[in-house]
Amino acid sequence: MAHYRIAAFVAVAVIKAVAAAAGPCLATASWDDTRLDVFALAPDASIGHRYWVGQQPWQPSYGIERLPSQAGSCPSVTSWGEGRLDIVYTSSSGKDVLHKYYGGGNWGPSWEGEESLGGNFTVDAVSSVSWDENRLDIIAKSNGAYFHKAWTGDDWFPQGKAWENFGGEFISNPAIVSWGNGRLDIIGLNDNASLLHKYYDHGWSEWEDLGGGPFIGNPVATSWGQGRLDFWAISSDGELNHIYYAGDKWSKWEDLGGSYTDTPKVVHWNVGRIDIVGKGQDDDYYHLKSFDGSQWNPSNKDWYNLAGPFESEPALVAKNGTNFLHVFGVDDKNEVRMQIWSGYEWQPSYNETWSLGVLPIQADSLVQSNGQKVLKGSEL
């Protein structure tokens, strides 16, 4: 069965590095090729949700639904397999990390409820990843330090509401990726604006400085398979920079051009294939670059133009094994919009999008489902 790949994820790992709530933002998840979920932080701090199942219209049919929560950060969403979603975000007070999940046909801990993962610190942002079924790793940023907590299949580690302190003096949100079972890689920008890297492989490494920069914004981490890492960051003028690890050594940093408001989002739909979409500093439109296995297109420094203008950074979903790409964004009217690369053409066109619904500005302006059921493929 084919599977979708989310911006910054590989194999069973799903990544979405997120920023503290400063405007609308998106998170996406897909548990197979017939399922897409889009979550958005709305201006009123609610989390909106809409999903697509196979050839059916987007659901709910009335538009974007509200999850019964108030978030202090963009949500980070993962799926470790069919019928499973995990959503993590900071509380509205920013004092702890909250967790809501869908599994076994129901929302947990309940449709109305959410699980506090504690921390007892001021949380700026969260990122999450899953390397396999029943495994979830969360990285939180608080007062410049990174903290870690993991669901290991039967309990949280550390137990209760405790977190591992990885230290650091970071100026960016964390990015986390897994190339497979038992491997985690974390990156962030330190107070010198260079990129630091820490990994787990039968134990945690120390932080290493990969240099480059000075960088700004929030870096992105991706992988297209075992032994491969790609890290992305923008320089002070908004240009995209890239470094990769190919199994035995690091490349040099390369400059890929552009001028972006934050690090563009990246997805791999196959080994050696890369699609990148970023929001332009000058026009708030999205721009695309791709790697076909041998060269960058349209060139090392140039980018294709896509739709806009947008308020949010893009969110991407690519269908694994096929050149099929979804691009999502929130426009200046708080409307979630989508365009698709079908493998040979943009739909509805390269500079047009479809609407998935409007996000609420006030707390009572979006329908909140009561016990809304997320359908698995077997339930259709």
RAQUIRA-V183209 format. One record per residue. N is the residue number from 1. RES is the residue in one small letter. NEAR is the number of other ideal C-beta (glycine too) atoms within 8 Angstrom. Layout:
n-><N N>
res-><RES RES>
near-><NEAR NEAR>
//
This chain:
n-><1 2 3 4 5 6 7 8 9 10 11 12 13 14 15 16 17 18 19 20 21 22 23 24 25 26 27 28 29 30 31 32 33 34 35 36 37 38 39 40 41 42 43 44 45 46 47 48 49 50 51 52 53 54 55 56 57 58 59 60 61 62 63 64 65 66 67 68 69 70 71 72 73 74 75 76 77 78 79 80 81 82 83 84 85 86 87 88 89 90 91 92 93 94 95 96 97 98 99 100 101 102 103 104 105 106 107 108 109 110 111 112 113 114 115 116 117 118 119 120 121 122 123 124 125 126 127 128 129 130 131 132 133 134 135 136 137 138 139 140 141 142 143 144 145 146 147 148 149 150 151 152 153 154 155 156 157 158 159 160 161 162 163 164 165 166 167 168 169 170 171 172 173 174 175 176 177 178 179 180 181 182 183 184 185 186 187 188 189 190 191 192 193 194 195 196 197 198 199 200 201 202 203 204 205 206 207 208 209 210 211 212 213 214 215 216 217 218 219 220 221 222 223 224 225 226 227 228 229 230 231 232 233 234 235 236 237 238 239 240 241 242 243 244 245 246 247 248 249 250 251 252 253 254 255 256 257 258 259 260 261 262 263 264 265 266 267 268 269 270 271 272 273 274 275 276 277 278 279 280 281 282 283 284 285 286 287 288 289 290 291 292 293 294 295 296 297 298 299 300 301 302 303 304 305 306 307 308 309 310 311 312 313 314 315 316 317 318 319 320 321 322 323 324 325 326 327 328 329 330 331 332 333 334 335 336 337 338 339 340 341 342 343 344 345 346 347 348 349 350 351 352 353 354 355 356 357 358 359 360 361 362 363 364 365 366 367 368 369 370 371 372 373 374 375 376 377 378 379 380>
res-><m a h y r i a a f v a v a v i k a v a a a a g p c l a t a s w d d t r l d v f a l a p d a s i g h r y w v g q q p w q p s y g i e r l p s q a g s c p s v t s w g e g r l d i v y t s s s g k d v l h k y y g g g n w g p s w e g e e s l g g n f t v d a v s s v s w d e n r l d i i a k s n g a y f h k a w t g d d w f p q g k a w e n f g g e f i s n p a i v s w g n g r l d i i g l n d n a s l l h k y y d h g w s e w e d l g g g p f i g n p v a t s w g q g r l d f w a i s s d g e l n h i y y a g d k w s k w e d l g g s y t d t p k v v h w n v g r i d i v g k g q d d d y y h l k s f d g s q w n p s n k d w y n l a g p f e s e p a l v a k n g t n f l h v f g v d d k n e v r m q i w s g y e w q p s y n e t w s l g v l p i q a d s l v q s n g q k v l k g s e l>
near-><4 9 10 13 13 15 15 14 14 13 9 12 14 15 17 16 16 14 12 10 11 4 7 12 13 17 15 17 13 15 11 11 10 6 14 11 14 14 15 16 16 15 9 10 10 14 14 17 12 15 11 9 10 8 2 7 4 7 10 10 6 5 10 14 14 14 12 6 10 7 16 13 16 14 13 15 15 14 13 13 8 8 9 12 13 14 14 12 17 16 14 8 6 10 9 13 16 14 11 14 11 10 9 4 7 8 10 10 6 6 10 4 8 8 10 10 13 10 13 6 10 7 17 11 15 15 15 17 15 16 13 8 8 7 12 11 15 14 14 18 15 11 5 9 12 13 14 11 14 10 10 9 6 3 7 10 8 8 6 6 9 8 12 8 6 13 6 11 7 14 8 10 13 15 16 16 16 16 14 12 6 7 11 11 15 14 14 15 15 13 7 6 11 13 17 14 12 13 10 11 7 4 5 7 9 5 10 8 9 12 7 10 12 8 16 9 11 11 16 15 17 18 15 12 10 5 7 12 11 14 16 14 15 13 12 7 5 11 12 16 15 10 14 10 10 8 5 3 5 7 9 5 9 9 9 13 9 14 8 16 10 11 13 17 14 14 16 15 14 8 6 7 13 12 14 13 12 17 17 14 8 4 7 10 12 14 15 11 16 10 10 7 5 3 5 9 9 7 6 7 7 7 10 9 8 14 13 13 8 15 11 13 11 16 16 16 15 13 13 11 6 8 7 11 13 12 15 14 18 14 12 7 5 13 11 17 14 10 16 10 11 8 6 3 5 10 8 7 7 9 7 7 10 7 8 13 10 10 15 15 8 6 6 5 7 13 8 8 9 5 6 9 6 9 8 9 11 4 6 8>
//
